[in-house]
Amino acid sequence: MPSPNTSRSRRTEDEMISDLEAKIRQVESRIKRKEQRDQPVHQSFARFKKQASAFAQTALDDQRTDVANTVIGMLGVVERQLGDG
């Protein structure tokens, strides 16, 4: 319960409309990302990511941190390009 010294102000209709429009944009972008995940390139990337991660771990086990860091960095770039990350 608010204290007696606190004043509240109602949001205007324009503020409420603006908030709802922002929510609509968020939902639309979430739907778009979900649709993109069904594309073959996203499905192939999931398999590639597993293989590349295993390769990076092998490189680390073999004391080749330079190779492992390169592979991990490349995975990060591709994830950002695809919008998975």
N, C-alpha and C positions, 0 to 999 in steps of 0.2 A: 504494500500500500504506500503511495507516495506521501512524503512528509507535507505538512501544511504550507511550508515555504516554497515548495516546488510548483512551478507553473507548467502546465502542459499546453501544447499547441497542436491543433489538428492539422494533418497534412491536407494540402489543397488538392483539388481534383487533378490538376496538372502534374503534381508530384506523384500521385497514385498512378496516373496513366504512364508517366515516365518509368516508374518502377515495374509496372506490368510489361511494358515494351521491352525493358531490359531482360526480364524473365523469359519472354518469348524468344528473344535473340539467343539466350543461353540454351533453351530447349532445342531450337533449330540447329544450333551448332553441335549439340550433343547427338542429335539424330543424324546429322551429316557425318560425324566421326564414326558413328555406329555403322552406317551404310558403307563407308570406305573400308572398314575392317573386313567386309565380305569379299573385297576384290582379290583376285588371284595374287597380285603382287604382295599384299599384306599376309596372305596365307603362306606364300613362299618365304617371305622374310622371317616368319616365325621359325620355320625349319632351318633357314640359313643362320639365324641367330644362335640356335642351339649348337650347330656345328662349329661356328666361329668361336663361341664361348669355350667349347671343348678344346679347340685348337689353341686358344689363348692360354688355357690352363696347362696344356702340354708344353707350351713355350715357357711358361713360368717354372714348371717342374724341371725343365732343361736349362734353367738359369738364363733364359733369353727374355729378360724383361723388356728390352727394346721392341721385340716382335710382339709381345703380349700387349704392351701399351699401344702400339700402332693398331692392332686389331680391335682393341676395346674402344679406342678413339674413333675408328672408322664406324663401328657399330653405333656409337652415340650420334654421329653425324647422320647416318642413314635413318635412325629412329626419328630424329627431329624432322627430317625431310618428309618422312611418311606420316608424321603426326602421331606416332605411337608413344612418344616419350614425354 
